[in-house]
Amino acid sequence: MVRIEREKAGNLVSTYVSDKLTKEDYDKILPALQQTVNEWDGVRWYFEMRDFSGWEPIAALRDLKFDIEHANELTKIAMVGTQKWQEWLTKAMKPFTSAEVRFFDLLEREEALRWIKS
């Protein structure tokens, strides 16, 4: 399951995911992100994972491709989840983007939202 919200104030895109992300999910996510980077400068991306088990391989490749192509258009990325592998993934993203990237535990959700909006 995926839900996407866009807030013009703060140039913020919020993505809420659960289960496993599929190609069909990325058919929803990527157009919203593309529209956002086309319309706004300095996009911030909040990515919240609840009961999240990862990506199908094709979805992971599409995500990585987008991240690399738009590495300089994102200014902040907040990854919010509960699993250690999600924190490692966040650290692994850092060399591929000029954005400031931070991981927050789901219990720190409010802090993550304050940080991404600051």
GIWOHU-V452312 format. One record per pair of residues at least 12 apart in sequence whose C-alpha atoms are under 7 Angstrom apart, sorted by the first residue. I is the first residue (numbers start at 0). J is the second residue. Records with the same first field share a line. If there is no record, write none. Layout:
BEGIN
I=J ; J
END
This chain:
BEGIN
0=16 ; 17 ; 18
1=14 ; 15 ; 16 ; 17 ; 24
2=14 ; 15 ; 16
3=15 ; 28
9=116
10=39 ; 41 ; 42 ; 43
11=42 ; 43 ; 44
12=43 ; 44 ; 45
13=44 ; 45 ; 46
14=45 ; 46 ; 47
15=46 ; 47 ; 48
16=47 ; 48 ; 49 ; 51
17=48 ; 49 ; 50 ; 51
18=50 ; 51 ; 52
19=51 ; 52 ; 53 ; 54 ; 55
20=53 ; 54 ; 55 ; 58
21=54 ; 55 ; 58
22=57 ; 58
25=58
36=72
40=72
41=72 ; 73 ; 74
42=72 ; 73 ; 74
43=73 ; 74 ; 75 ; 76 ; 115
44=75 ; 76 ; 77
45=76 ; 77 ; 78 ; 115
46=77 ; 78 ; 79
47=78 ; 79 ; 80
48=79 ; 80
49=80
67=95 ; 96
70=95 ; 96 ; 97
71=96 ; 97 ; 98
73=98
74=98 ; 99
75=98 ; 99 ; 100 ; 115
76=98 ; 99 ; 100 ; 101
77=100 ; 101 ; 102 ; 111 ; 115
78=101 ; 102 ; 103
79=102 ; 103 ; 104 ; 105 ; 108
80=103 ; 104 ; 105
81=104 ; 105
86=102
89=101 ; 102
END
